[in-house]
Amino acid sequence: MPIPSMVILTAIKHYIGELFFLRACEYFKRYQLFGDFPIITHPLLDDKEALSEASKRSPRNEVARFILSDLDKAITLLKAKNMPTTRINADAAILLKSRVALFEGTWLKYFKNTAFVPNGDGWPGKTKDYNSTYQYPSGNIDSEIDYFLEIAMTASKDIAERYKNRLTENTGVLQQSTNEDANPYLTCLLKKIYLQSTKFCYGVDTLIT
């Protein structure tokens, strides 16, 4: 029996949503490390001029806005289909959105007027021709801070309301076979798994859970 086209379409939307989510995760990691960072949205040609142009660093707040844009796309697409809890879902994207917005909003607030924020004293981006006249999209740094913190509050409230009165107790028991009940605590958003034997931490980018 053929699969209905609508079922296929919703599955495709979900997979595209996962890709937007994963790109947002990768950009978030690099943005936390480097701040100002190149924004690349399409494959690059093996051309010196094209690669040089693409390597220009965007101000950190623009990178954060790009990440939030990817997460908004992910949220919309991931809502198209309910997948098993072992797949990325819209709630995970909303949670990450709140983290990204909070990170940038507080960074701009507490590093205001320093070299660590766009247009601050000694900001390296000011020495680049393409950033020498940079202006915040919201007008000034204070408005930019408000922009990110408002998104952080809205997204975090959204995800908190979804899980109100649904938190579960960690039984401390790991499921050893399919015949045993699973620990409900292990079904959570953006969890990290620490393996003491290997000293490794597995997160959403290495182990999609």
N, CA, C and O of each residue as an XYZ file, in Angstrom:
836
protein
N       0.849     -1.196      0.000
C       0.000      0.000      0.000
C       0.882      1.242      0.000
O       1.741      1.368      0.873
N       0.706      2.160     -0.940
C       1.570      3.345     -1.008
C       1.349      4.273      0.179
O       0.245      4.366      0.717
N       2.414      4.954      0.576
C       2.332      5.902      1.687
C       1.710      7.200      1.178
O       2.154      7.717      0.153
N       0.700      7.744      1.854
C       0.074      8.997      1.416
C       1.091     10.117      1.290
O       2.013     10.224      2.098
N       0.921     10.951      0.275
C       1.868     12.030      0.021
C       1.961     13.004      1.187
O       3.027     13.568      1.431
N       0.857     13.214      1.917
C       0.875     14.130      3.047
C       1.764     13.594      4.170
O       2.430     14.369      4.857
N       1.776     12.283      4.358
C       2.638     11.668      5.371
C       4.096     11.866      5.005
O       4.927     12.178      5.858
N       4.399     11.682      3.733
C       5.770     11.878      3.265
C       6.186     13.336      3.442
O       7.304     13.615      3.874
N       5.290     14.266      3.110
C       5.599     15.690      3.210
C       5.893     16.104      4.649
O       6.852     16.835      4.897
N       5.078     15.643      5.598
C       5.312     16.016      6.992
C       6.614     15.429      7.513
O       7.301     16.054      8.321
N       6.959     14.219      7.048
C       8.234     13.610      7.463
C       9.400     14.411      6.909
O      10.387     14.646      7.606
N       9.283     14.835      5.638
C      10.343     15.635      5.021
C      10.516     16.950      5.776
O      11.641     17.383      6.027
N       9.400     17.585      6.138
C       9.469     18.842      6.893
C      10.204     18.632      8.209
O      11.010     19.465      8.623
N       9.918     17.512      8.860
C      10.578     17.237     10.134
C      12.091     17.089      9.953
O      12.869     17.635     10.736
N      12.498     16.363      8.936
C      13.927     16.151      8.714
C      14.634     17.465      8.373
O      15.758     17.699      8.817
N      13.979     18.319      7.591
C      14.560     19.633      7.284
C      14.658     20.464      8.561
O      15.633     21.183      8.780
N      13.623     20.347      9.402
C      13.657     21.045     10.685
C      14.824     20.592     11.553
O      15.461     21.405     12.223
N      15.101     19.290     11.537
C      16.246     18.771     12.290
C      17.553     19.377     11.779
O      18.454     19.676     12.563
N      17.649     19.552     10.473
C      18.869     20.133      9.902
C      19.051     21.579     10.345
O      20.161     21.994     10.680
N      17.966     22.342     10.346
C      18.060     23.723     10.836
C      18.471     23.736     12.306
O      19.268     24.576     12.724
N      17.929     22.808     13.083
C      18.274     22.721     14.500
C      19.759     22.400     14.682
O      20.438     23.032     15.491
N      20.254     21.429     13.936
C      21.650     21.024     14.070
C      22.603     22.125     13.616
O      23.664     22.315     14.209
N      22.220     22.861     12.548
C      23.075     23.980     12.133
C      23.092     25.047     13.232
O      24.136     25.639     13.506
N      21.945     25.290     13.855
C      21.889     26.253     14.951
C      22.796     25.802     16.099
O      23.493     26.623     16.695
N      22.790     24.504     16.411
C      23.659     23.962     17.472
C      25.127     24.200     17.157
O      25.891     24.643     18.015
N      25.518     23.904     15.926
C      26.918     24.064     15.530
C      27.336     25.533     15.582
O      28.429     25.859     16.046
N      26.461     26.412     15.103
C      26.779     27.844     15.151
C      26.833     28.352     16.589
O      27.658     29.203     16.920
N      25.961     27.833     17.433
C      25.957     28.261     18.827
C      27.269     27.906     19.505
O      27.802     28.709     20.271
N      27.802     26.716     19.240
C      29.081     26.303     19.817
C      30.203     27.235     19.377
O      31.000     27.685     20.200
N      30.266     27.524     18.087
C      31.340     28.355     17.559
C      31.199     29.810     17.987
O      32.190     30.488     18.261
N      29.984     30.268     18.039
C      29.723     31.650     18.467
C      30.101     31.842     19.932
O      30.590     32.907     20.310
N      29.880     30.816     20.764
C      30.297     30.894     22.157
C      31.815     30.941     22.276
O      32.348     31.568     23.192
N      32.509     30.286     21.362
C      33.979     30.263     21.391
C      34.596     31.528     20.819
O      35.563     32.059     21.366
N      34.025     32.015     19.699
C      34.685     33.081     18.947
C      33.948     34.422     18.943
O      34.552     35.445     18.620
N      32.678     34.443     19.287
C      31.940     35.705     19.220
C      31.615     36.050     17.778
O      30.795     35.384     17.145
N      32.253     37.086     17.258
C      32.079     37.447     15.843
C      32.475     36.248     14.985
O      33.508     35.620     15.217
N      31.647     35.938     13.996
C      31.879     34.708     13.233
C      31.229     34.823     11.859
O      30.183     35.459     11.731
N      31.832     34.217     10.817
C      31.228     34.271      9.478
C      29.888     33.545      9.441
O      29.735     32.484     10.046
N      28.935     34.109      8.739
C      27.634     33.468      8.534
C      27.595     32.936      7.106
O      27.640     33.705      6.145
N      27.512     31.627      6.978
C      27.523     30.980      5.658
C      26.232     30.188      5.496
O      25.912     29.333      6.321
N      25.504     30.472      4.445
C      24.196     29.839      4.252
C      24.107     28.983      2.992
O      23.060     28.401      2.708
N      25.204     28.906      2.233
C      25.174     28.114      0.999
C      26.562     27.543      0.727
O      27.552     28.069      1.235
N      26.649     26.484     -0.062
C      27.964     25.907     -0.391
C      28.848     26.936     -1.086
O      28.368     27.760     -1.864
N      30.138     26.877     -0.794
C      31.076     27.852     -1.351
C      31.870     27.252     -2.505
O      32.243     26.079     -2.482
N      32.114     28.067     -3.495
C      32.927     27.645     -4.631
C      34.404     27.636     -4.236
O      34.824     28.358     -3.332
N      35.168     26.818     -4.919
C      36.611     26.769     -4.684
C      37.247     27.949     -5.404
O      37.937     27.799     -6.413
N      36.990     29.120     -4.851
C      37.427     30.364     -5.481
C      37.942     31.302     -4.392
O      37.253     31.544     -3.401
N      39.129     31.820     -4.571
C      39.779     32.626     -3.542
C      38.942     33.844     -3.160
O      38.782     34.149     -1.978
N      38.416     34.531     -4.157
C      37.644     35.740     -3.877
C      36.361     35.405     -3.117
O      35.993     36.100     -2.170
N      35.684     34.335     -3.539
C      34.439     33.930     -2.876
C      34.704     33.477     -1.441
O      33.930     33.796     -0.538
N      35.789     32.737     -1.228
C      36.128     32.254      0.103
C      36.543     33.403      1.019
O      36.212     33.408      2.205
N      37.263     34.366      0.471
C      37.678     35.535      1.260
C      36.464     36.350      1.699
O      36.394     36.818      2.836
N      35.513     36.512      0.784
C      34.314     37.266      1.104
C      33.501     36.546      2.183
O      32.971     37.169      3.103
N      33.417     35.227      2.050
C      32.626     34.437      2.995
C      33.279     34.365      4.378
O      32.599     34.091      5.367
N      34.578     34.605      4.456
C      35.285     34.491      5.733
C      35.150     35.738      6.604
O      35.654     35.766      7.727
N      34.475     36.765      6.098
C      34.305     37.988      6.883
C      33.425     37.709      8.101
O      32.356     37.108      7.990
N      33.890     38.150      9.242
C      33.164     37.880     10.480
C      32.006     38.854     10.674
O      32.168     40.070     10.573
N      30.853     38.297     10.952
C      29.696     39.122     11.305
C      29.743     39.416     12.807
O      30.228     38.586     13.577
N      29.249     40.582     13.235
C      29.204     40.875     14.675
C      28.451     39.797     15.437
O      27.510     39.205     14.909
N      28.853     39.542     16.658
C      28.326     38.423     17.434
C      26.805     38.456     17.566
O      26.166     37.405     17.522
N      26.219     39.633     17.726
C      24.766     39.700     17.873
C      24.059     39.310     16.586
O      22.946     38.785     16.616
N      24.717     39.570     15.435
C      24.142     39.159     14.150
C      24.188     37.630     14.027
O      23.282     37.013     13.466
N      25.248     37.039     14.557
C      25.349     35.575     14.561
C      24.246     34.992     15.443
O      23.612     34.002     15.077
N      24.022     35.598     16.592
C      22.963     35.134     17.493
C      21.595     35.258     16.822
O      20.746     34.377     16.960
N      21.389     36.353     16.096
C      20.119     36.533     15.378
C      19.960     35.450     14.298
O      18.859     34.945     14.077
N      21.042     35.106     13.645
C      21.014     34.060     12.618
C      20.647     32.707     13.233
O      19.861     31.950     12.664
N      21.223     32.418     14.394
C      20.923     31.166     15.092
C      19.444     31.121     15.470
O      18.784     30.098     15.289
N      18.930     32.222     15.990
C      17.516     32.277     16.370
C      16.613     32.114     15.159
O      15.550     31.499     15.247
N      17.037     32.665     14.025
C      16.267     32.516     12.792
C      16.206     31.052     12.375
O      15.150     30.563     11.973
N      17.332     30.353     12.468
C      17.358     28.918     12.148
C      16.446     28.140     13.093
O      15.750     27.218     12.670
N      16.452     28.511     14.367
C      15.627     27.805     15.342
C      14.136     28.076     15.115
O      13.305     27.195     15.332
N      13.803     29.278     14.684
C      12.405     29.575     14.362
C      11.932     28.710     13.197
O      10.816     28.191     13.205
N      12.795     28.565     12.200
C      12.456     27.689     11.070
C      12.305     26.244     11.556
O      11.384     25.533     11.154
N      13.225     25.827     12.423
C      13.177     24.457     12.949
C      11.885     24.214     13.724
O      11.248     23.174     13.559
N      11.500     25.158     14.559
C      10.290     25.006     15.374
C       9.072     24.814     14.481
O       8.247     23.933     14.727
N       8.961     25.643     13.443
C       7.823     25.550     12.525
C       7.793     24.198     11.818
O       6.738     23.571     11.716
N       8.935     23.755     11.337
C       8.998     22.503     10.573
C       8.853     21.276     11.468
O       8.240     20.286     11.066
N       9.404     21.331     12.663
C       9.347     20.183     13.564
C       7.946     19.955     14.118
O       7.637     18.857     14.580
N       7.107     20.966     14.079
C       5.735     20.820     14.558
C       4.867     20.032     13.580
O       3.745     19.648     13.911
N       5.388     19.791     12.375
C       4.602     19.128     11.336
C       4.337     17.662     11.646
O       3.380     17.082     11.132
N       5.180     17.055     12.485
C       5.033     15.615     12.735
C       5.513     15.269     14.133
O       6.562     15.742     14.571
N       4.752     14.449     14.829
C       5.160     13.952     16.137
C       6.062     12.737     15.949
O       5.637     11.714     15.412
N       7.297     12.859     16.393
C       8.264     11.780     16.231
C       8.554     11.147     17.582
O       8.198     11.713     18.616
N       9.195      9.980     17.593
C       9.585      9.360     18.869
C      10.474     10.301     19.676
O      11.108     11.194     19.113
N      10.523     10.105     20.989
C      11.307     10.989     21.849
C      12.800     10.905     21.580
O      13.570     11.719     22.090
N      13.210      9.934     20.788
C      14.630      9.830     20.453
C      15.006     10.749     19.293
O      16.166     10.774     18.882
N      14.049     11.502     18.763
C      14.320     12.438     17.683
C      14.210     13.860     18.215
O      13.550     14.112     19.224
N      14.868     14.787     17.520
C      14.759     16.200     17.859
C      13.314     16.644     17.644
O      12.686     16.269     16.655
N      12.791     17.442     18.572
C      11.434     17.938     18.402
C      11.372     19.454     18.590
O      12.375     20.093     18.907
N      10.187     20.014     18.392
C      10.021     21.466     18.472
C      10.334     21.989     19.869
O      10.874     23.087     20.006
N      10.005     21.223     20.908
C      10.274     21.668     22.277
C      11.772     21.848     22.520
O      12.187     22.792     23.191
N      12.576     20.944     21.975
C      14.034     21.067     22.121
C      14.520     22.341     21.442
O      15.417     23.014     21.951
N      13.929     22.677     20.291
C      14.326     23.893     19.569
C      13.926     25.140     20.348
O      14.673     26.118     20.377
N      12.750     25.115     20.981
C      12.318     26.260     21.783
C      13.237     26.438     22.985
O      13.589     27.563     23.337
N      13.625     25.333     23.614
C      14.533     25.402     24.755
C      15.883     25.982     24.350
O      16.426     26.842     25.044
N      16.424     25.513     23.227
C      17.704     26.045     22.764
C      17.576     27.519     22.410
O      18.493     28.300     22.660
N      16.448     27.902     21.833
C      16.205     29.306     21.495
C      16.298     30.189     22.734
O      16.886     31.269     22.687
N      15.718     29.731     23.842
C      15.780     30.515     25.078
C      17.212     30.643     25.578
O      17.601     31.689     26.098
N      17.996     29.582     25.422
C      19.396     29.608     25.875
C      20.240     30.561     25.038
O      21.040     31.330     25.572
N      20.057     30.504     23.730
C      20.830     31.373     22.837
C      20.520     32.839     23.131
O      21.428     33.658     23.271
N      19.240     33.158     23.222
C      18.835     34.543     23.462
C      19.326     35.041     24.822
O      19.776     36.181     24.939
N      19.242     34.193     25.848
C      19.721     34.580     27.180
C      21.230     34.796     27.172
O      21.734     35.736     27.786
N      21.945     33.919     26.471
C      23.400     34.027     26.413
C      23.814     35.364     25.799
O      24.657     36.073     26.350
N      23.216     35.703     24.654
C      23.620     36.946     23.979
C      23.139     38.176     24.734
O      23.868     39.161     24.855
N      21.917     38.120     25.239
C      21.402     39.276     25.965
C      22.238     39.619     27.185
O      22.550     40.786     27.419
N      22.603     38.608     27.966
C      23.414     38.858     29.162
C      24.855     39.206     28.801
O      25.505     39.980     29.504
N      25.356     38.629     27.697
C      26.718     38.969     27.269
C      26.801     40.452     26.913
O      27.703     41.156     27.367
N      25.863     40.918     26.106
C      25.855     42.332     25.720
C      25.689     43.227     26.945
O      26.294     44.296     27.022
N      24.878     42.796     27.891
C      24.617     43.611     29.084
C      25.852     43.751     29.959
O      26.188     44.855     30.387
N      26.525     42.650     30.225
C      27.627     42.684     31.187
C      28.983     43.016     30.560
O      29.935     43.326     31.275
N      29.074     42.953     29.236
C      30.319     43.362     28.566
C      30.135     44.647     27.768
O      30.949     44.969     26.904
N      29.077     45.368     28.056
C      28.781     46.626     27.368
C      29.969     47.589     27.457
O      30.585     47.750     28.511
N      30.270     48.221     26.321
C      31.359     49.214     26.213
C      32.751     48.606     26.304
O      33.724     49.328     26.518
N      32.863     47.295     26.145
C      34.178     46.656     26.136
C      34.475     46.121     24.738
O      33.632     46.183     23.842
N      35.675     45.599     24.569
C      36.091     45.068     23.261
C      35.368     43.776     22.916
O      35.513     43.265     21.806
N      34.586     43.238     23.858
C      33.917     41.956     23.633
C      32.546     42.099     22.983
O      31.877     41.099     22.720
N      32.123     43.335     22.722
C      30.826     43.547     22.078
C      30.996     44.518     20.912
O      31.888     45.367     20.937
N      30.149     44.399     19.893
C      30.236     45.301     18.740
C      30.173     46.776     19.151
O      29.343     47.180     19.966
N      31.068     47.555     18.568
C      31.175     48.998     18.796
C      31.664     49.371     20.190
O      31.663     50.548     20.550
N      32.082     48.382     20.977
C      32.658     48.685     22.272
C      34.094     49.177     22.120
O      34.680     49.054     21.045
N      34.660     49.727     23.178
C      36.033     50.234     23.137
C      37.005     49.112     22.817
O      37.100     48.137     23.563
N      37.727     49.245     21.714
C      38.715     48.246     21.324
C      38.153     47.055     20.571
O      38.865     46.078     20.337
N      36.875     47.123     20.184
C      36.281     46.004     19.431
C      37.056     45.765     18.143
O      37.148     46.676     17.320
N      37.622     44.566     17.935
C      38.429     44.289     16.738
C      37.668     44.481     15.430
O      38.265     44.840     14.414
N      36.354     44.246     15.446
C      35.572     44.373     14.222
C      35.590     45.768     13.644
O      35.375     45.947     12.445
N      35.845     46.767     14.483
C      35.842     48.158     14.026
C      36.984     48.432     13.063
O      36.917     49.376     12.276
N      38.025     47.622     13.116
C      39.174     47.827     12.240
C      38.927     47.274     10.837
O      39.722     47.515      9.928
N      37.841     46.540     10.657
C      37.515     45.959      9.358
C      36.608     46.911      8.580
O      35.648     47.457      9.123
N      36.926     47.099      7.312
C      36.133     48.025      6.498
C      34.656     47.660      6.510
O      33.792     48.534      6.570
N      34.371     46.352      6.453
C      32.978     45.929      6.347
C      32.201     46.056      7.653
O      30.979     45.914      7.660
N      32.903     46.325      8.770
C      32.220     46.514     10.048
C      32.465     47.896     10.659
O      31.989     48.186     11.756
N      33.203     48.739      9.953
C      33.623     50.025     10.525
C      32.452     50.957     10.835
O      32.550     51.796     11.730
N      31.363     50.819     10.114
C      30.196     51.683     10.334
C      29.004     50.876     10.876
O      27.851     51.258     10.678
N      29.284     49.789     11.542
C      28.216     48.898     11.982
C      27.264     49.590     12.947
O      27.681     50.337     13.833
N      25.971     49.324     12.753
C      24.930     49.803     13.641
C      24.045     48.627     14.059
O      23.750     47.750     13.247
N      23.632     48.609     15.304
C      22.758     47.548     15.785
C      21.419     47.594     15.065
O      20.875     48.678     14.852
N      20.872     46.435     14.684
C      19.578     46.389     13.989
C      18.451     47.055     14.774
O      17.530     47.624     14.189
N      18.531     46.980     16.097
C      17.494     47.576     16.938
C      17.775     49.034     17.290
O      16.991     49.664     17.999
N      18.897     49.574     16.793
C      19.217     50.980     17.010
C      20.412     51.229     17.896
O      21.276     52.037     17.554
N      20.483     50.545     19.046
C      21.614     50.719     19.958
C      21.747     49.464     20.814
O      20.905     48.567     20.760
N      22.813     49.416     21.600
C      23.090     48.198     22.350
C      22.029     47.926     23.423
O      21.722     46.767     23.704
N      21.476     48.966     24.015
C      20.462     48.760     25.043
C      19.196     48.130     24.450
O      18.590     47.244     25.051
N      18.813     48.601     23.270
C      17.650     48.022     22.597
C      17.936     46.592     22.164
O      17.046     45.742     22.162
N      19.208     46.332     21.791
C      19.595     44.981     21.386
C      19.543     44.030     22.584
O      19.126     42.880     22.453
N      19.966     44.514     23.738
C      19.889     43.713     24.960
C      18.431     43.357     25.253
O      18.106     42.206     25.543
N      17.568     44.357     25.173
C      16.142     44.127     25.427
C      15.563     43.133     24.429
O      14.734     42.295     24.784
N      16.003     43.233     23.179
C      15.509     42.333     22.130
C      15.790     40.873     22.490
O      14.900     40.026     22.420
N      17.022     40.592     22.871
C      17.393     39.201     23.177
C      16.777     38.717     24.485
O      16.322     37.576     24.568
N      16.757     39.559     25.493
C      16.206     39.126     26.779
C      14.697     38.900     26.679
O      14.159     38.017     27.346
N      14.021     39.681     25.861
C      12.587     39.480     25.666
C      12.318     38.130     25.005
O      11.390     37.417     25.388
N      13.139     37.784     24.007
C      13.002     36.480     23.351
C      13.288     35.359     24.342
O      12.592     34.345     24.362
N      14.323     35.549     25.169
C      14.674     34.524     26.157
C      13.520     34.292     27.127
O      13.196     33.147     27.440
N      12.903     35.362     27.601
C      11.801     35.220     28.553
C      10.581     34.569     27.906
O       9.927     33.720     28.510
N      10.284     34.972     26.680
C       9.118     34.424     25.994
C       9.290     32.934     25.711
O       8.383     32.138     25.954
N      10.471     32.563     25.191
C      10.722     31.154     24.851
C      10.780     30.280     26.090
O      10.245     29.171     26.092
N      11.427     30.769     27.149
C      11.541     29.964     28.371
C      10.182     29.800     29.044
O       9.886     28.743     29.601
N       9.356     30.844     28.994
C       8.007     30.730     29.552
C       7.180     29.727     28.761
O       6.420     28.941     29.326
N       7.344     29.770     27.438
C       6.630     28.844     26.557
C       6.952     27.401     26.930
O       6.049     26.588     27.125
N       8.240     27.087     27.028
C       8.628     25.705     27.293
C       8.282     25.300     28.729
O       7.961     24.140     28.984
N       8.348     26.250     29.664
C       8.007     25.945     31.052
C       6.518     25.621     31.186
O       6.138     24.706     31.917
N       5.686     26.373     30.481
C       4.240     26.127     30.535
C       3.885     24.773     29.932
O       2.958     24.106     30.390
N       4.630     24.371     28.901
C       4.360     23.081     28.266
C       4.608     21.910     29.220
O       3.957     20.871     29.121
N       5.560     22.091     30.149
C       5.942     20.978     31.026
C       5.549     21.218     32.478
O       6.038     20.535     33.378
N       4.676     22.177     32.704
C       4.218     22.433     34.062
C       3.500     21.186     34.603
O       2.648     20.603     33.932
N       3.863     20.799     35.817
C       3.267     19.640     36.485
C       3.530     18.318     35.750
O       2.835     17.326     35.970
N       4.542     18.321     34.874
C       4.850     17.091     34.147
C       6.259     16.585     34.452
O       6.727     15.632     33.830
N       6.932     17.220     35.406
C       8.283     16.790     35.757
C       8.210     15.448     36.475
O       7.275     15.185     37.232
N       9.194     14.614     36.232
C       9.181     13.275     36.811
C      10.365     13.060     37.751
O      11.408     13.700     37.618
N      10.185     12.167     38.683
C      11.231     11.855     39.652
C      12.221     10.868     39.047
O      11.831      9.912     38.378
N      13.493     11.108     39.287
C      14.524     10.189     38.827
C      14.573      8.989     39.767
O      14.940      9.137     40.933
N      14.212      7.812     39.284
C      14.207      6.609     40.118
C      15.606      6.072     40.364
O      15.817      5.267     41.271
N      16.575      6.521     39.546
C      17.936      6.025     39.701
C      18.150      4.646     39.144
O      19.226      4.069     39.300
N      17.135      4.108     38.494
C      17.214      2.751     37.951
C      17.338      2.806     36.438
O      16.508      3.420     35.768
N      18.359      2.176     35.901
C      18.540      2.119     34.458
C      17.876      0.864     33.898
O      18.040     -0.227     34.443
N      17.145      1.019     32.835
C      16.459     -0.106     32.204
C      17.480     -1.097     31.666
O      18.367     -0.725     30.898
N      17.356     -2.357     32.067
C      18.305     -3.382     31.659
C      17.780     -4.259     30.533
O      18.558     -4.936     29.861
N      16.478     -4.254     30.321
C      15.896     -5.035     29.241
C      14.563     -4.413     28.840
O      14.026     -3.558     29.544
N      14.047     -4.849     27.715
C      12.770     -4.318     27.230
C      11.616     -4.750     28.107
O      10.521     -4.197     27.998
N      11.833     -5.728     28.978
C      10.784     -6.214     29.865
C      10.636     -5.360     31.115
O       9.668     -5.500     31.863
N      11.609     -4.470     31.338
C      11.575     -3.620     32.521
C      11.060     -2.230     32.157
O      11.180     -1.780     31.018
N      10.482     -1.564     33.158
C      10.005     -0.204     32.938
C      11.196      0.736     32.768
O      12.212      0.608     33.451
N      11.046      1.682     31.841
C      12.099      2.662     31.631
C      12.040      3.723     32.723
O      10.976      3.993     33.281
N      13.194      4.323     33.023
C      13.240      5.430     33.974
C      12.674      6.664     33.277
O      13.287      7.152     32.328
N      11.530      7.186     33.712
C      10.922      8.321     33.011
C      11.789      9.562     33.014
O      11.618     10.442     32.170
N      12.721      9.644     33.957
C      13.601     10.811     34.059
C      14.496     10.938     32.830
O      14.948     12.033     32.495
N      14.753      9.805     32.155
C      15.679      9.830     31.033
C      15.049     10.411     29.768
O      15.751     10.631     28.782
N      13.758     10.660     29.779
C      13.107     11.322     28.656
C      13.092     12.813     28.952
O      12.182     13.310     29.616
N      14.082     13.514     28.469
C      14.209     14.935     28.764
C      14.760     15.668     27.546
O      15.148     15.046     26.557
N      14.789     16.991     27.629
C      15.201     17.818     26.499
C      16.679     18.177     26.584
O      17.172     18.579     27.638
N      17.383     18.029     25.457
C      18.799     18.417     25.350
C      19.648     17.815     26.463
O      20.512     18.485     27.028
N      19.398     16.561     26.770
C      20.162     15.940     27.844
C      21.589     15.647     27.402
O      21.877     15.524     26.211
N      22.471     15.540     28.385
C      23.860     15.138     28.152
C      24.103     13.842     28.908
O      23.639     13.670     30.035
N      24.830     12.943     28.283
C      25.146     11.666     28.909
C      26.645     11.614     29.188
O      27.451     11.714     28.263
N      27.020     11.459     30.442
C      28.422     11.398     30.836
C      28.811      9.942     31.094
O      28.183      9.250     31.895
N      29.847      9.497     30.407
C      30.344      8.142     30.618
C      31.655      8.227     31.392
O      32.677      8.658     30.858
N      31.613      7.818     32.635
C      32.783      7.919     33.496
C      33.941      7.092     32.962
O      35.102      7.466     33.131
N      33.636      5.969     32.317
C      34.696      5.084     31.837
C      35.514      5.726     30.713
O      36.713      5.475     30.587
N      34.854      6.557     29.899
C      35.554      7.159     28.758
C      35.853      8.629     28.961
O      36.608      9.222     28.189
N      35.268      9.228     29.996
C      35.424     10.660     30.284
C      34.808     11.522     29.187
O      35.145     12.700     29.065
N      33.919     10.955     28.396
C      33.286     11.690     27.316
C      31.893     12.146     27.730
O      31.236     11.522     28.564
N      31.460     13.246     27.128
C      30.098     13.728     27.315
C      29.410     13.720     25.960
O      29.901     14.333     25.012
N      28.300     13.047     25.862
C      27.560     12.985     24.613
C      26.367     13.927     24.688
O      25.508     13.792     25.559
N      26.325     14.882     23.763
C      25.216     15.822     23.721
C      24.406     15.633     22.451
O      24.555     14.636     21.745
N      23.540     16.610     22.169
C      22.629     16.468     21.036
C      23.350     16.401     19.703
O      22.824     15.824     18.751
N      24.554     16.984     19.609
C      25.264     16.999     18.338
C      26.014     15.695     18.069
O      26.387     15.418     16.929
N      26.237     14.888     19.121
C      26.936     13.616     18.925
C      26.037     12.410     19.164
O      26.304     11.305     18.691
N      24.963     12.654     19.911
C      24.027     11.559     20.191
C      22.623     12.160     20.225
O      22.226     12.756     21.226
N      21.881     12.007     19.145
C      20.552     12.591     19.068
C      19.608     11.776     19.930
O      19.322     10.619     19.621
N      19.120     12.376     21.015
C      18.270     11.654     21.961
C      16.967     12.388     22.168
O      16.117     11.933     22.933
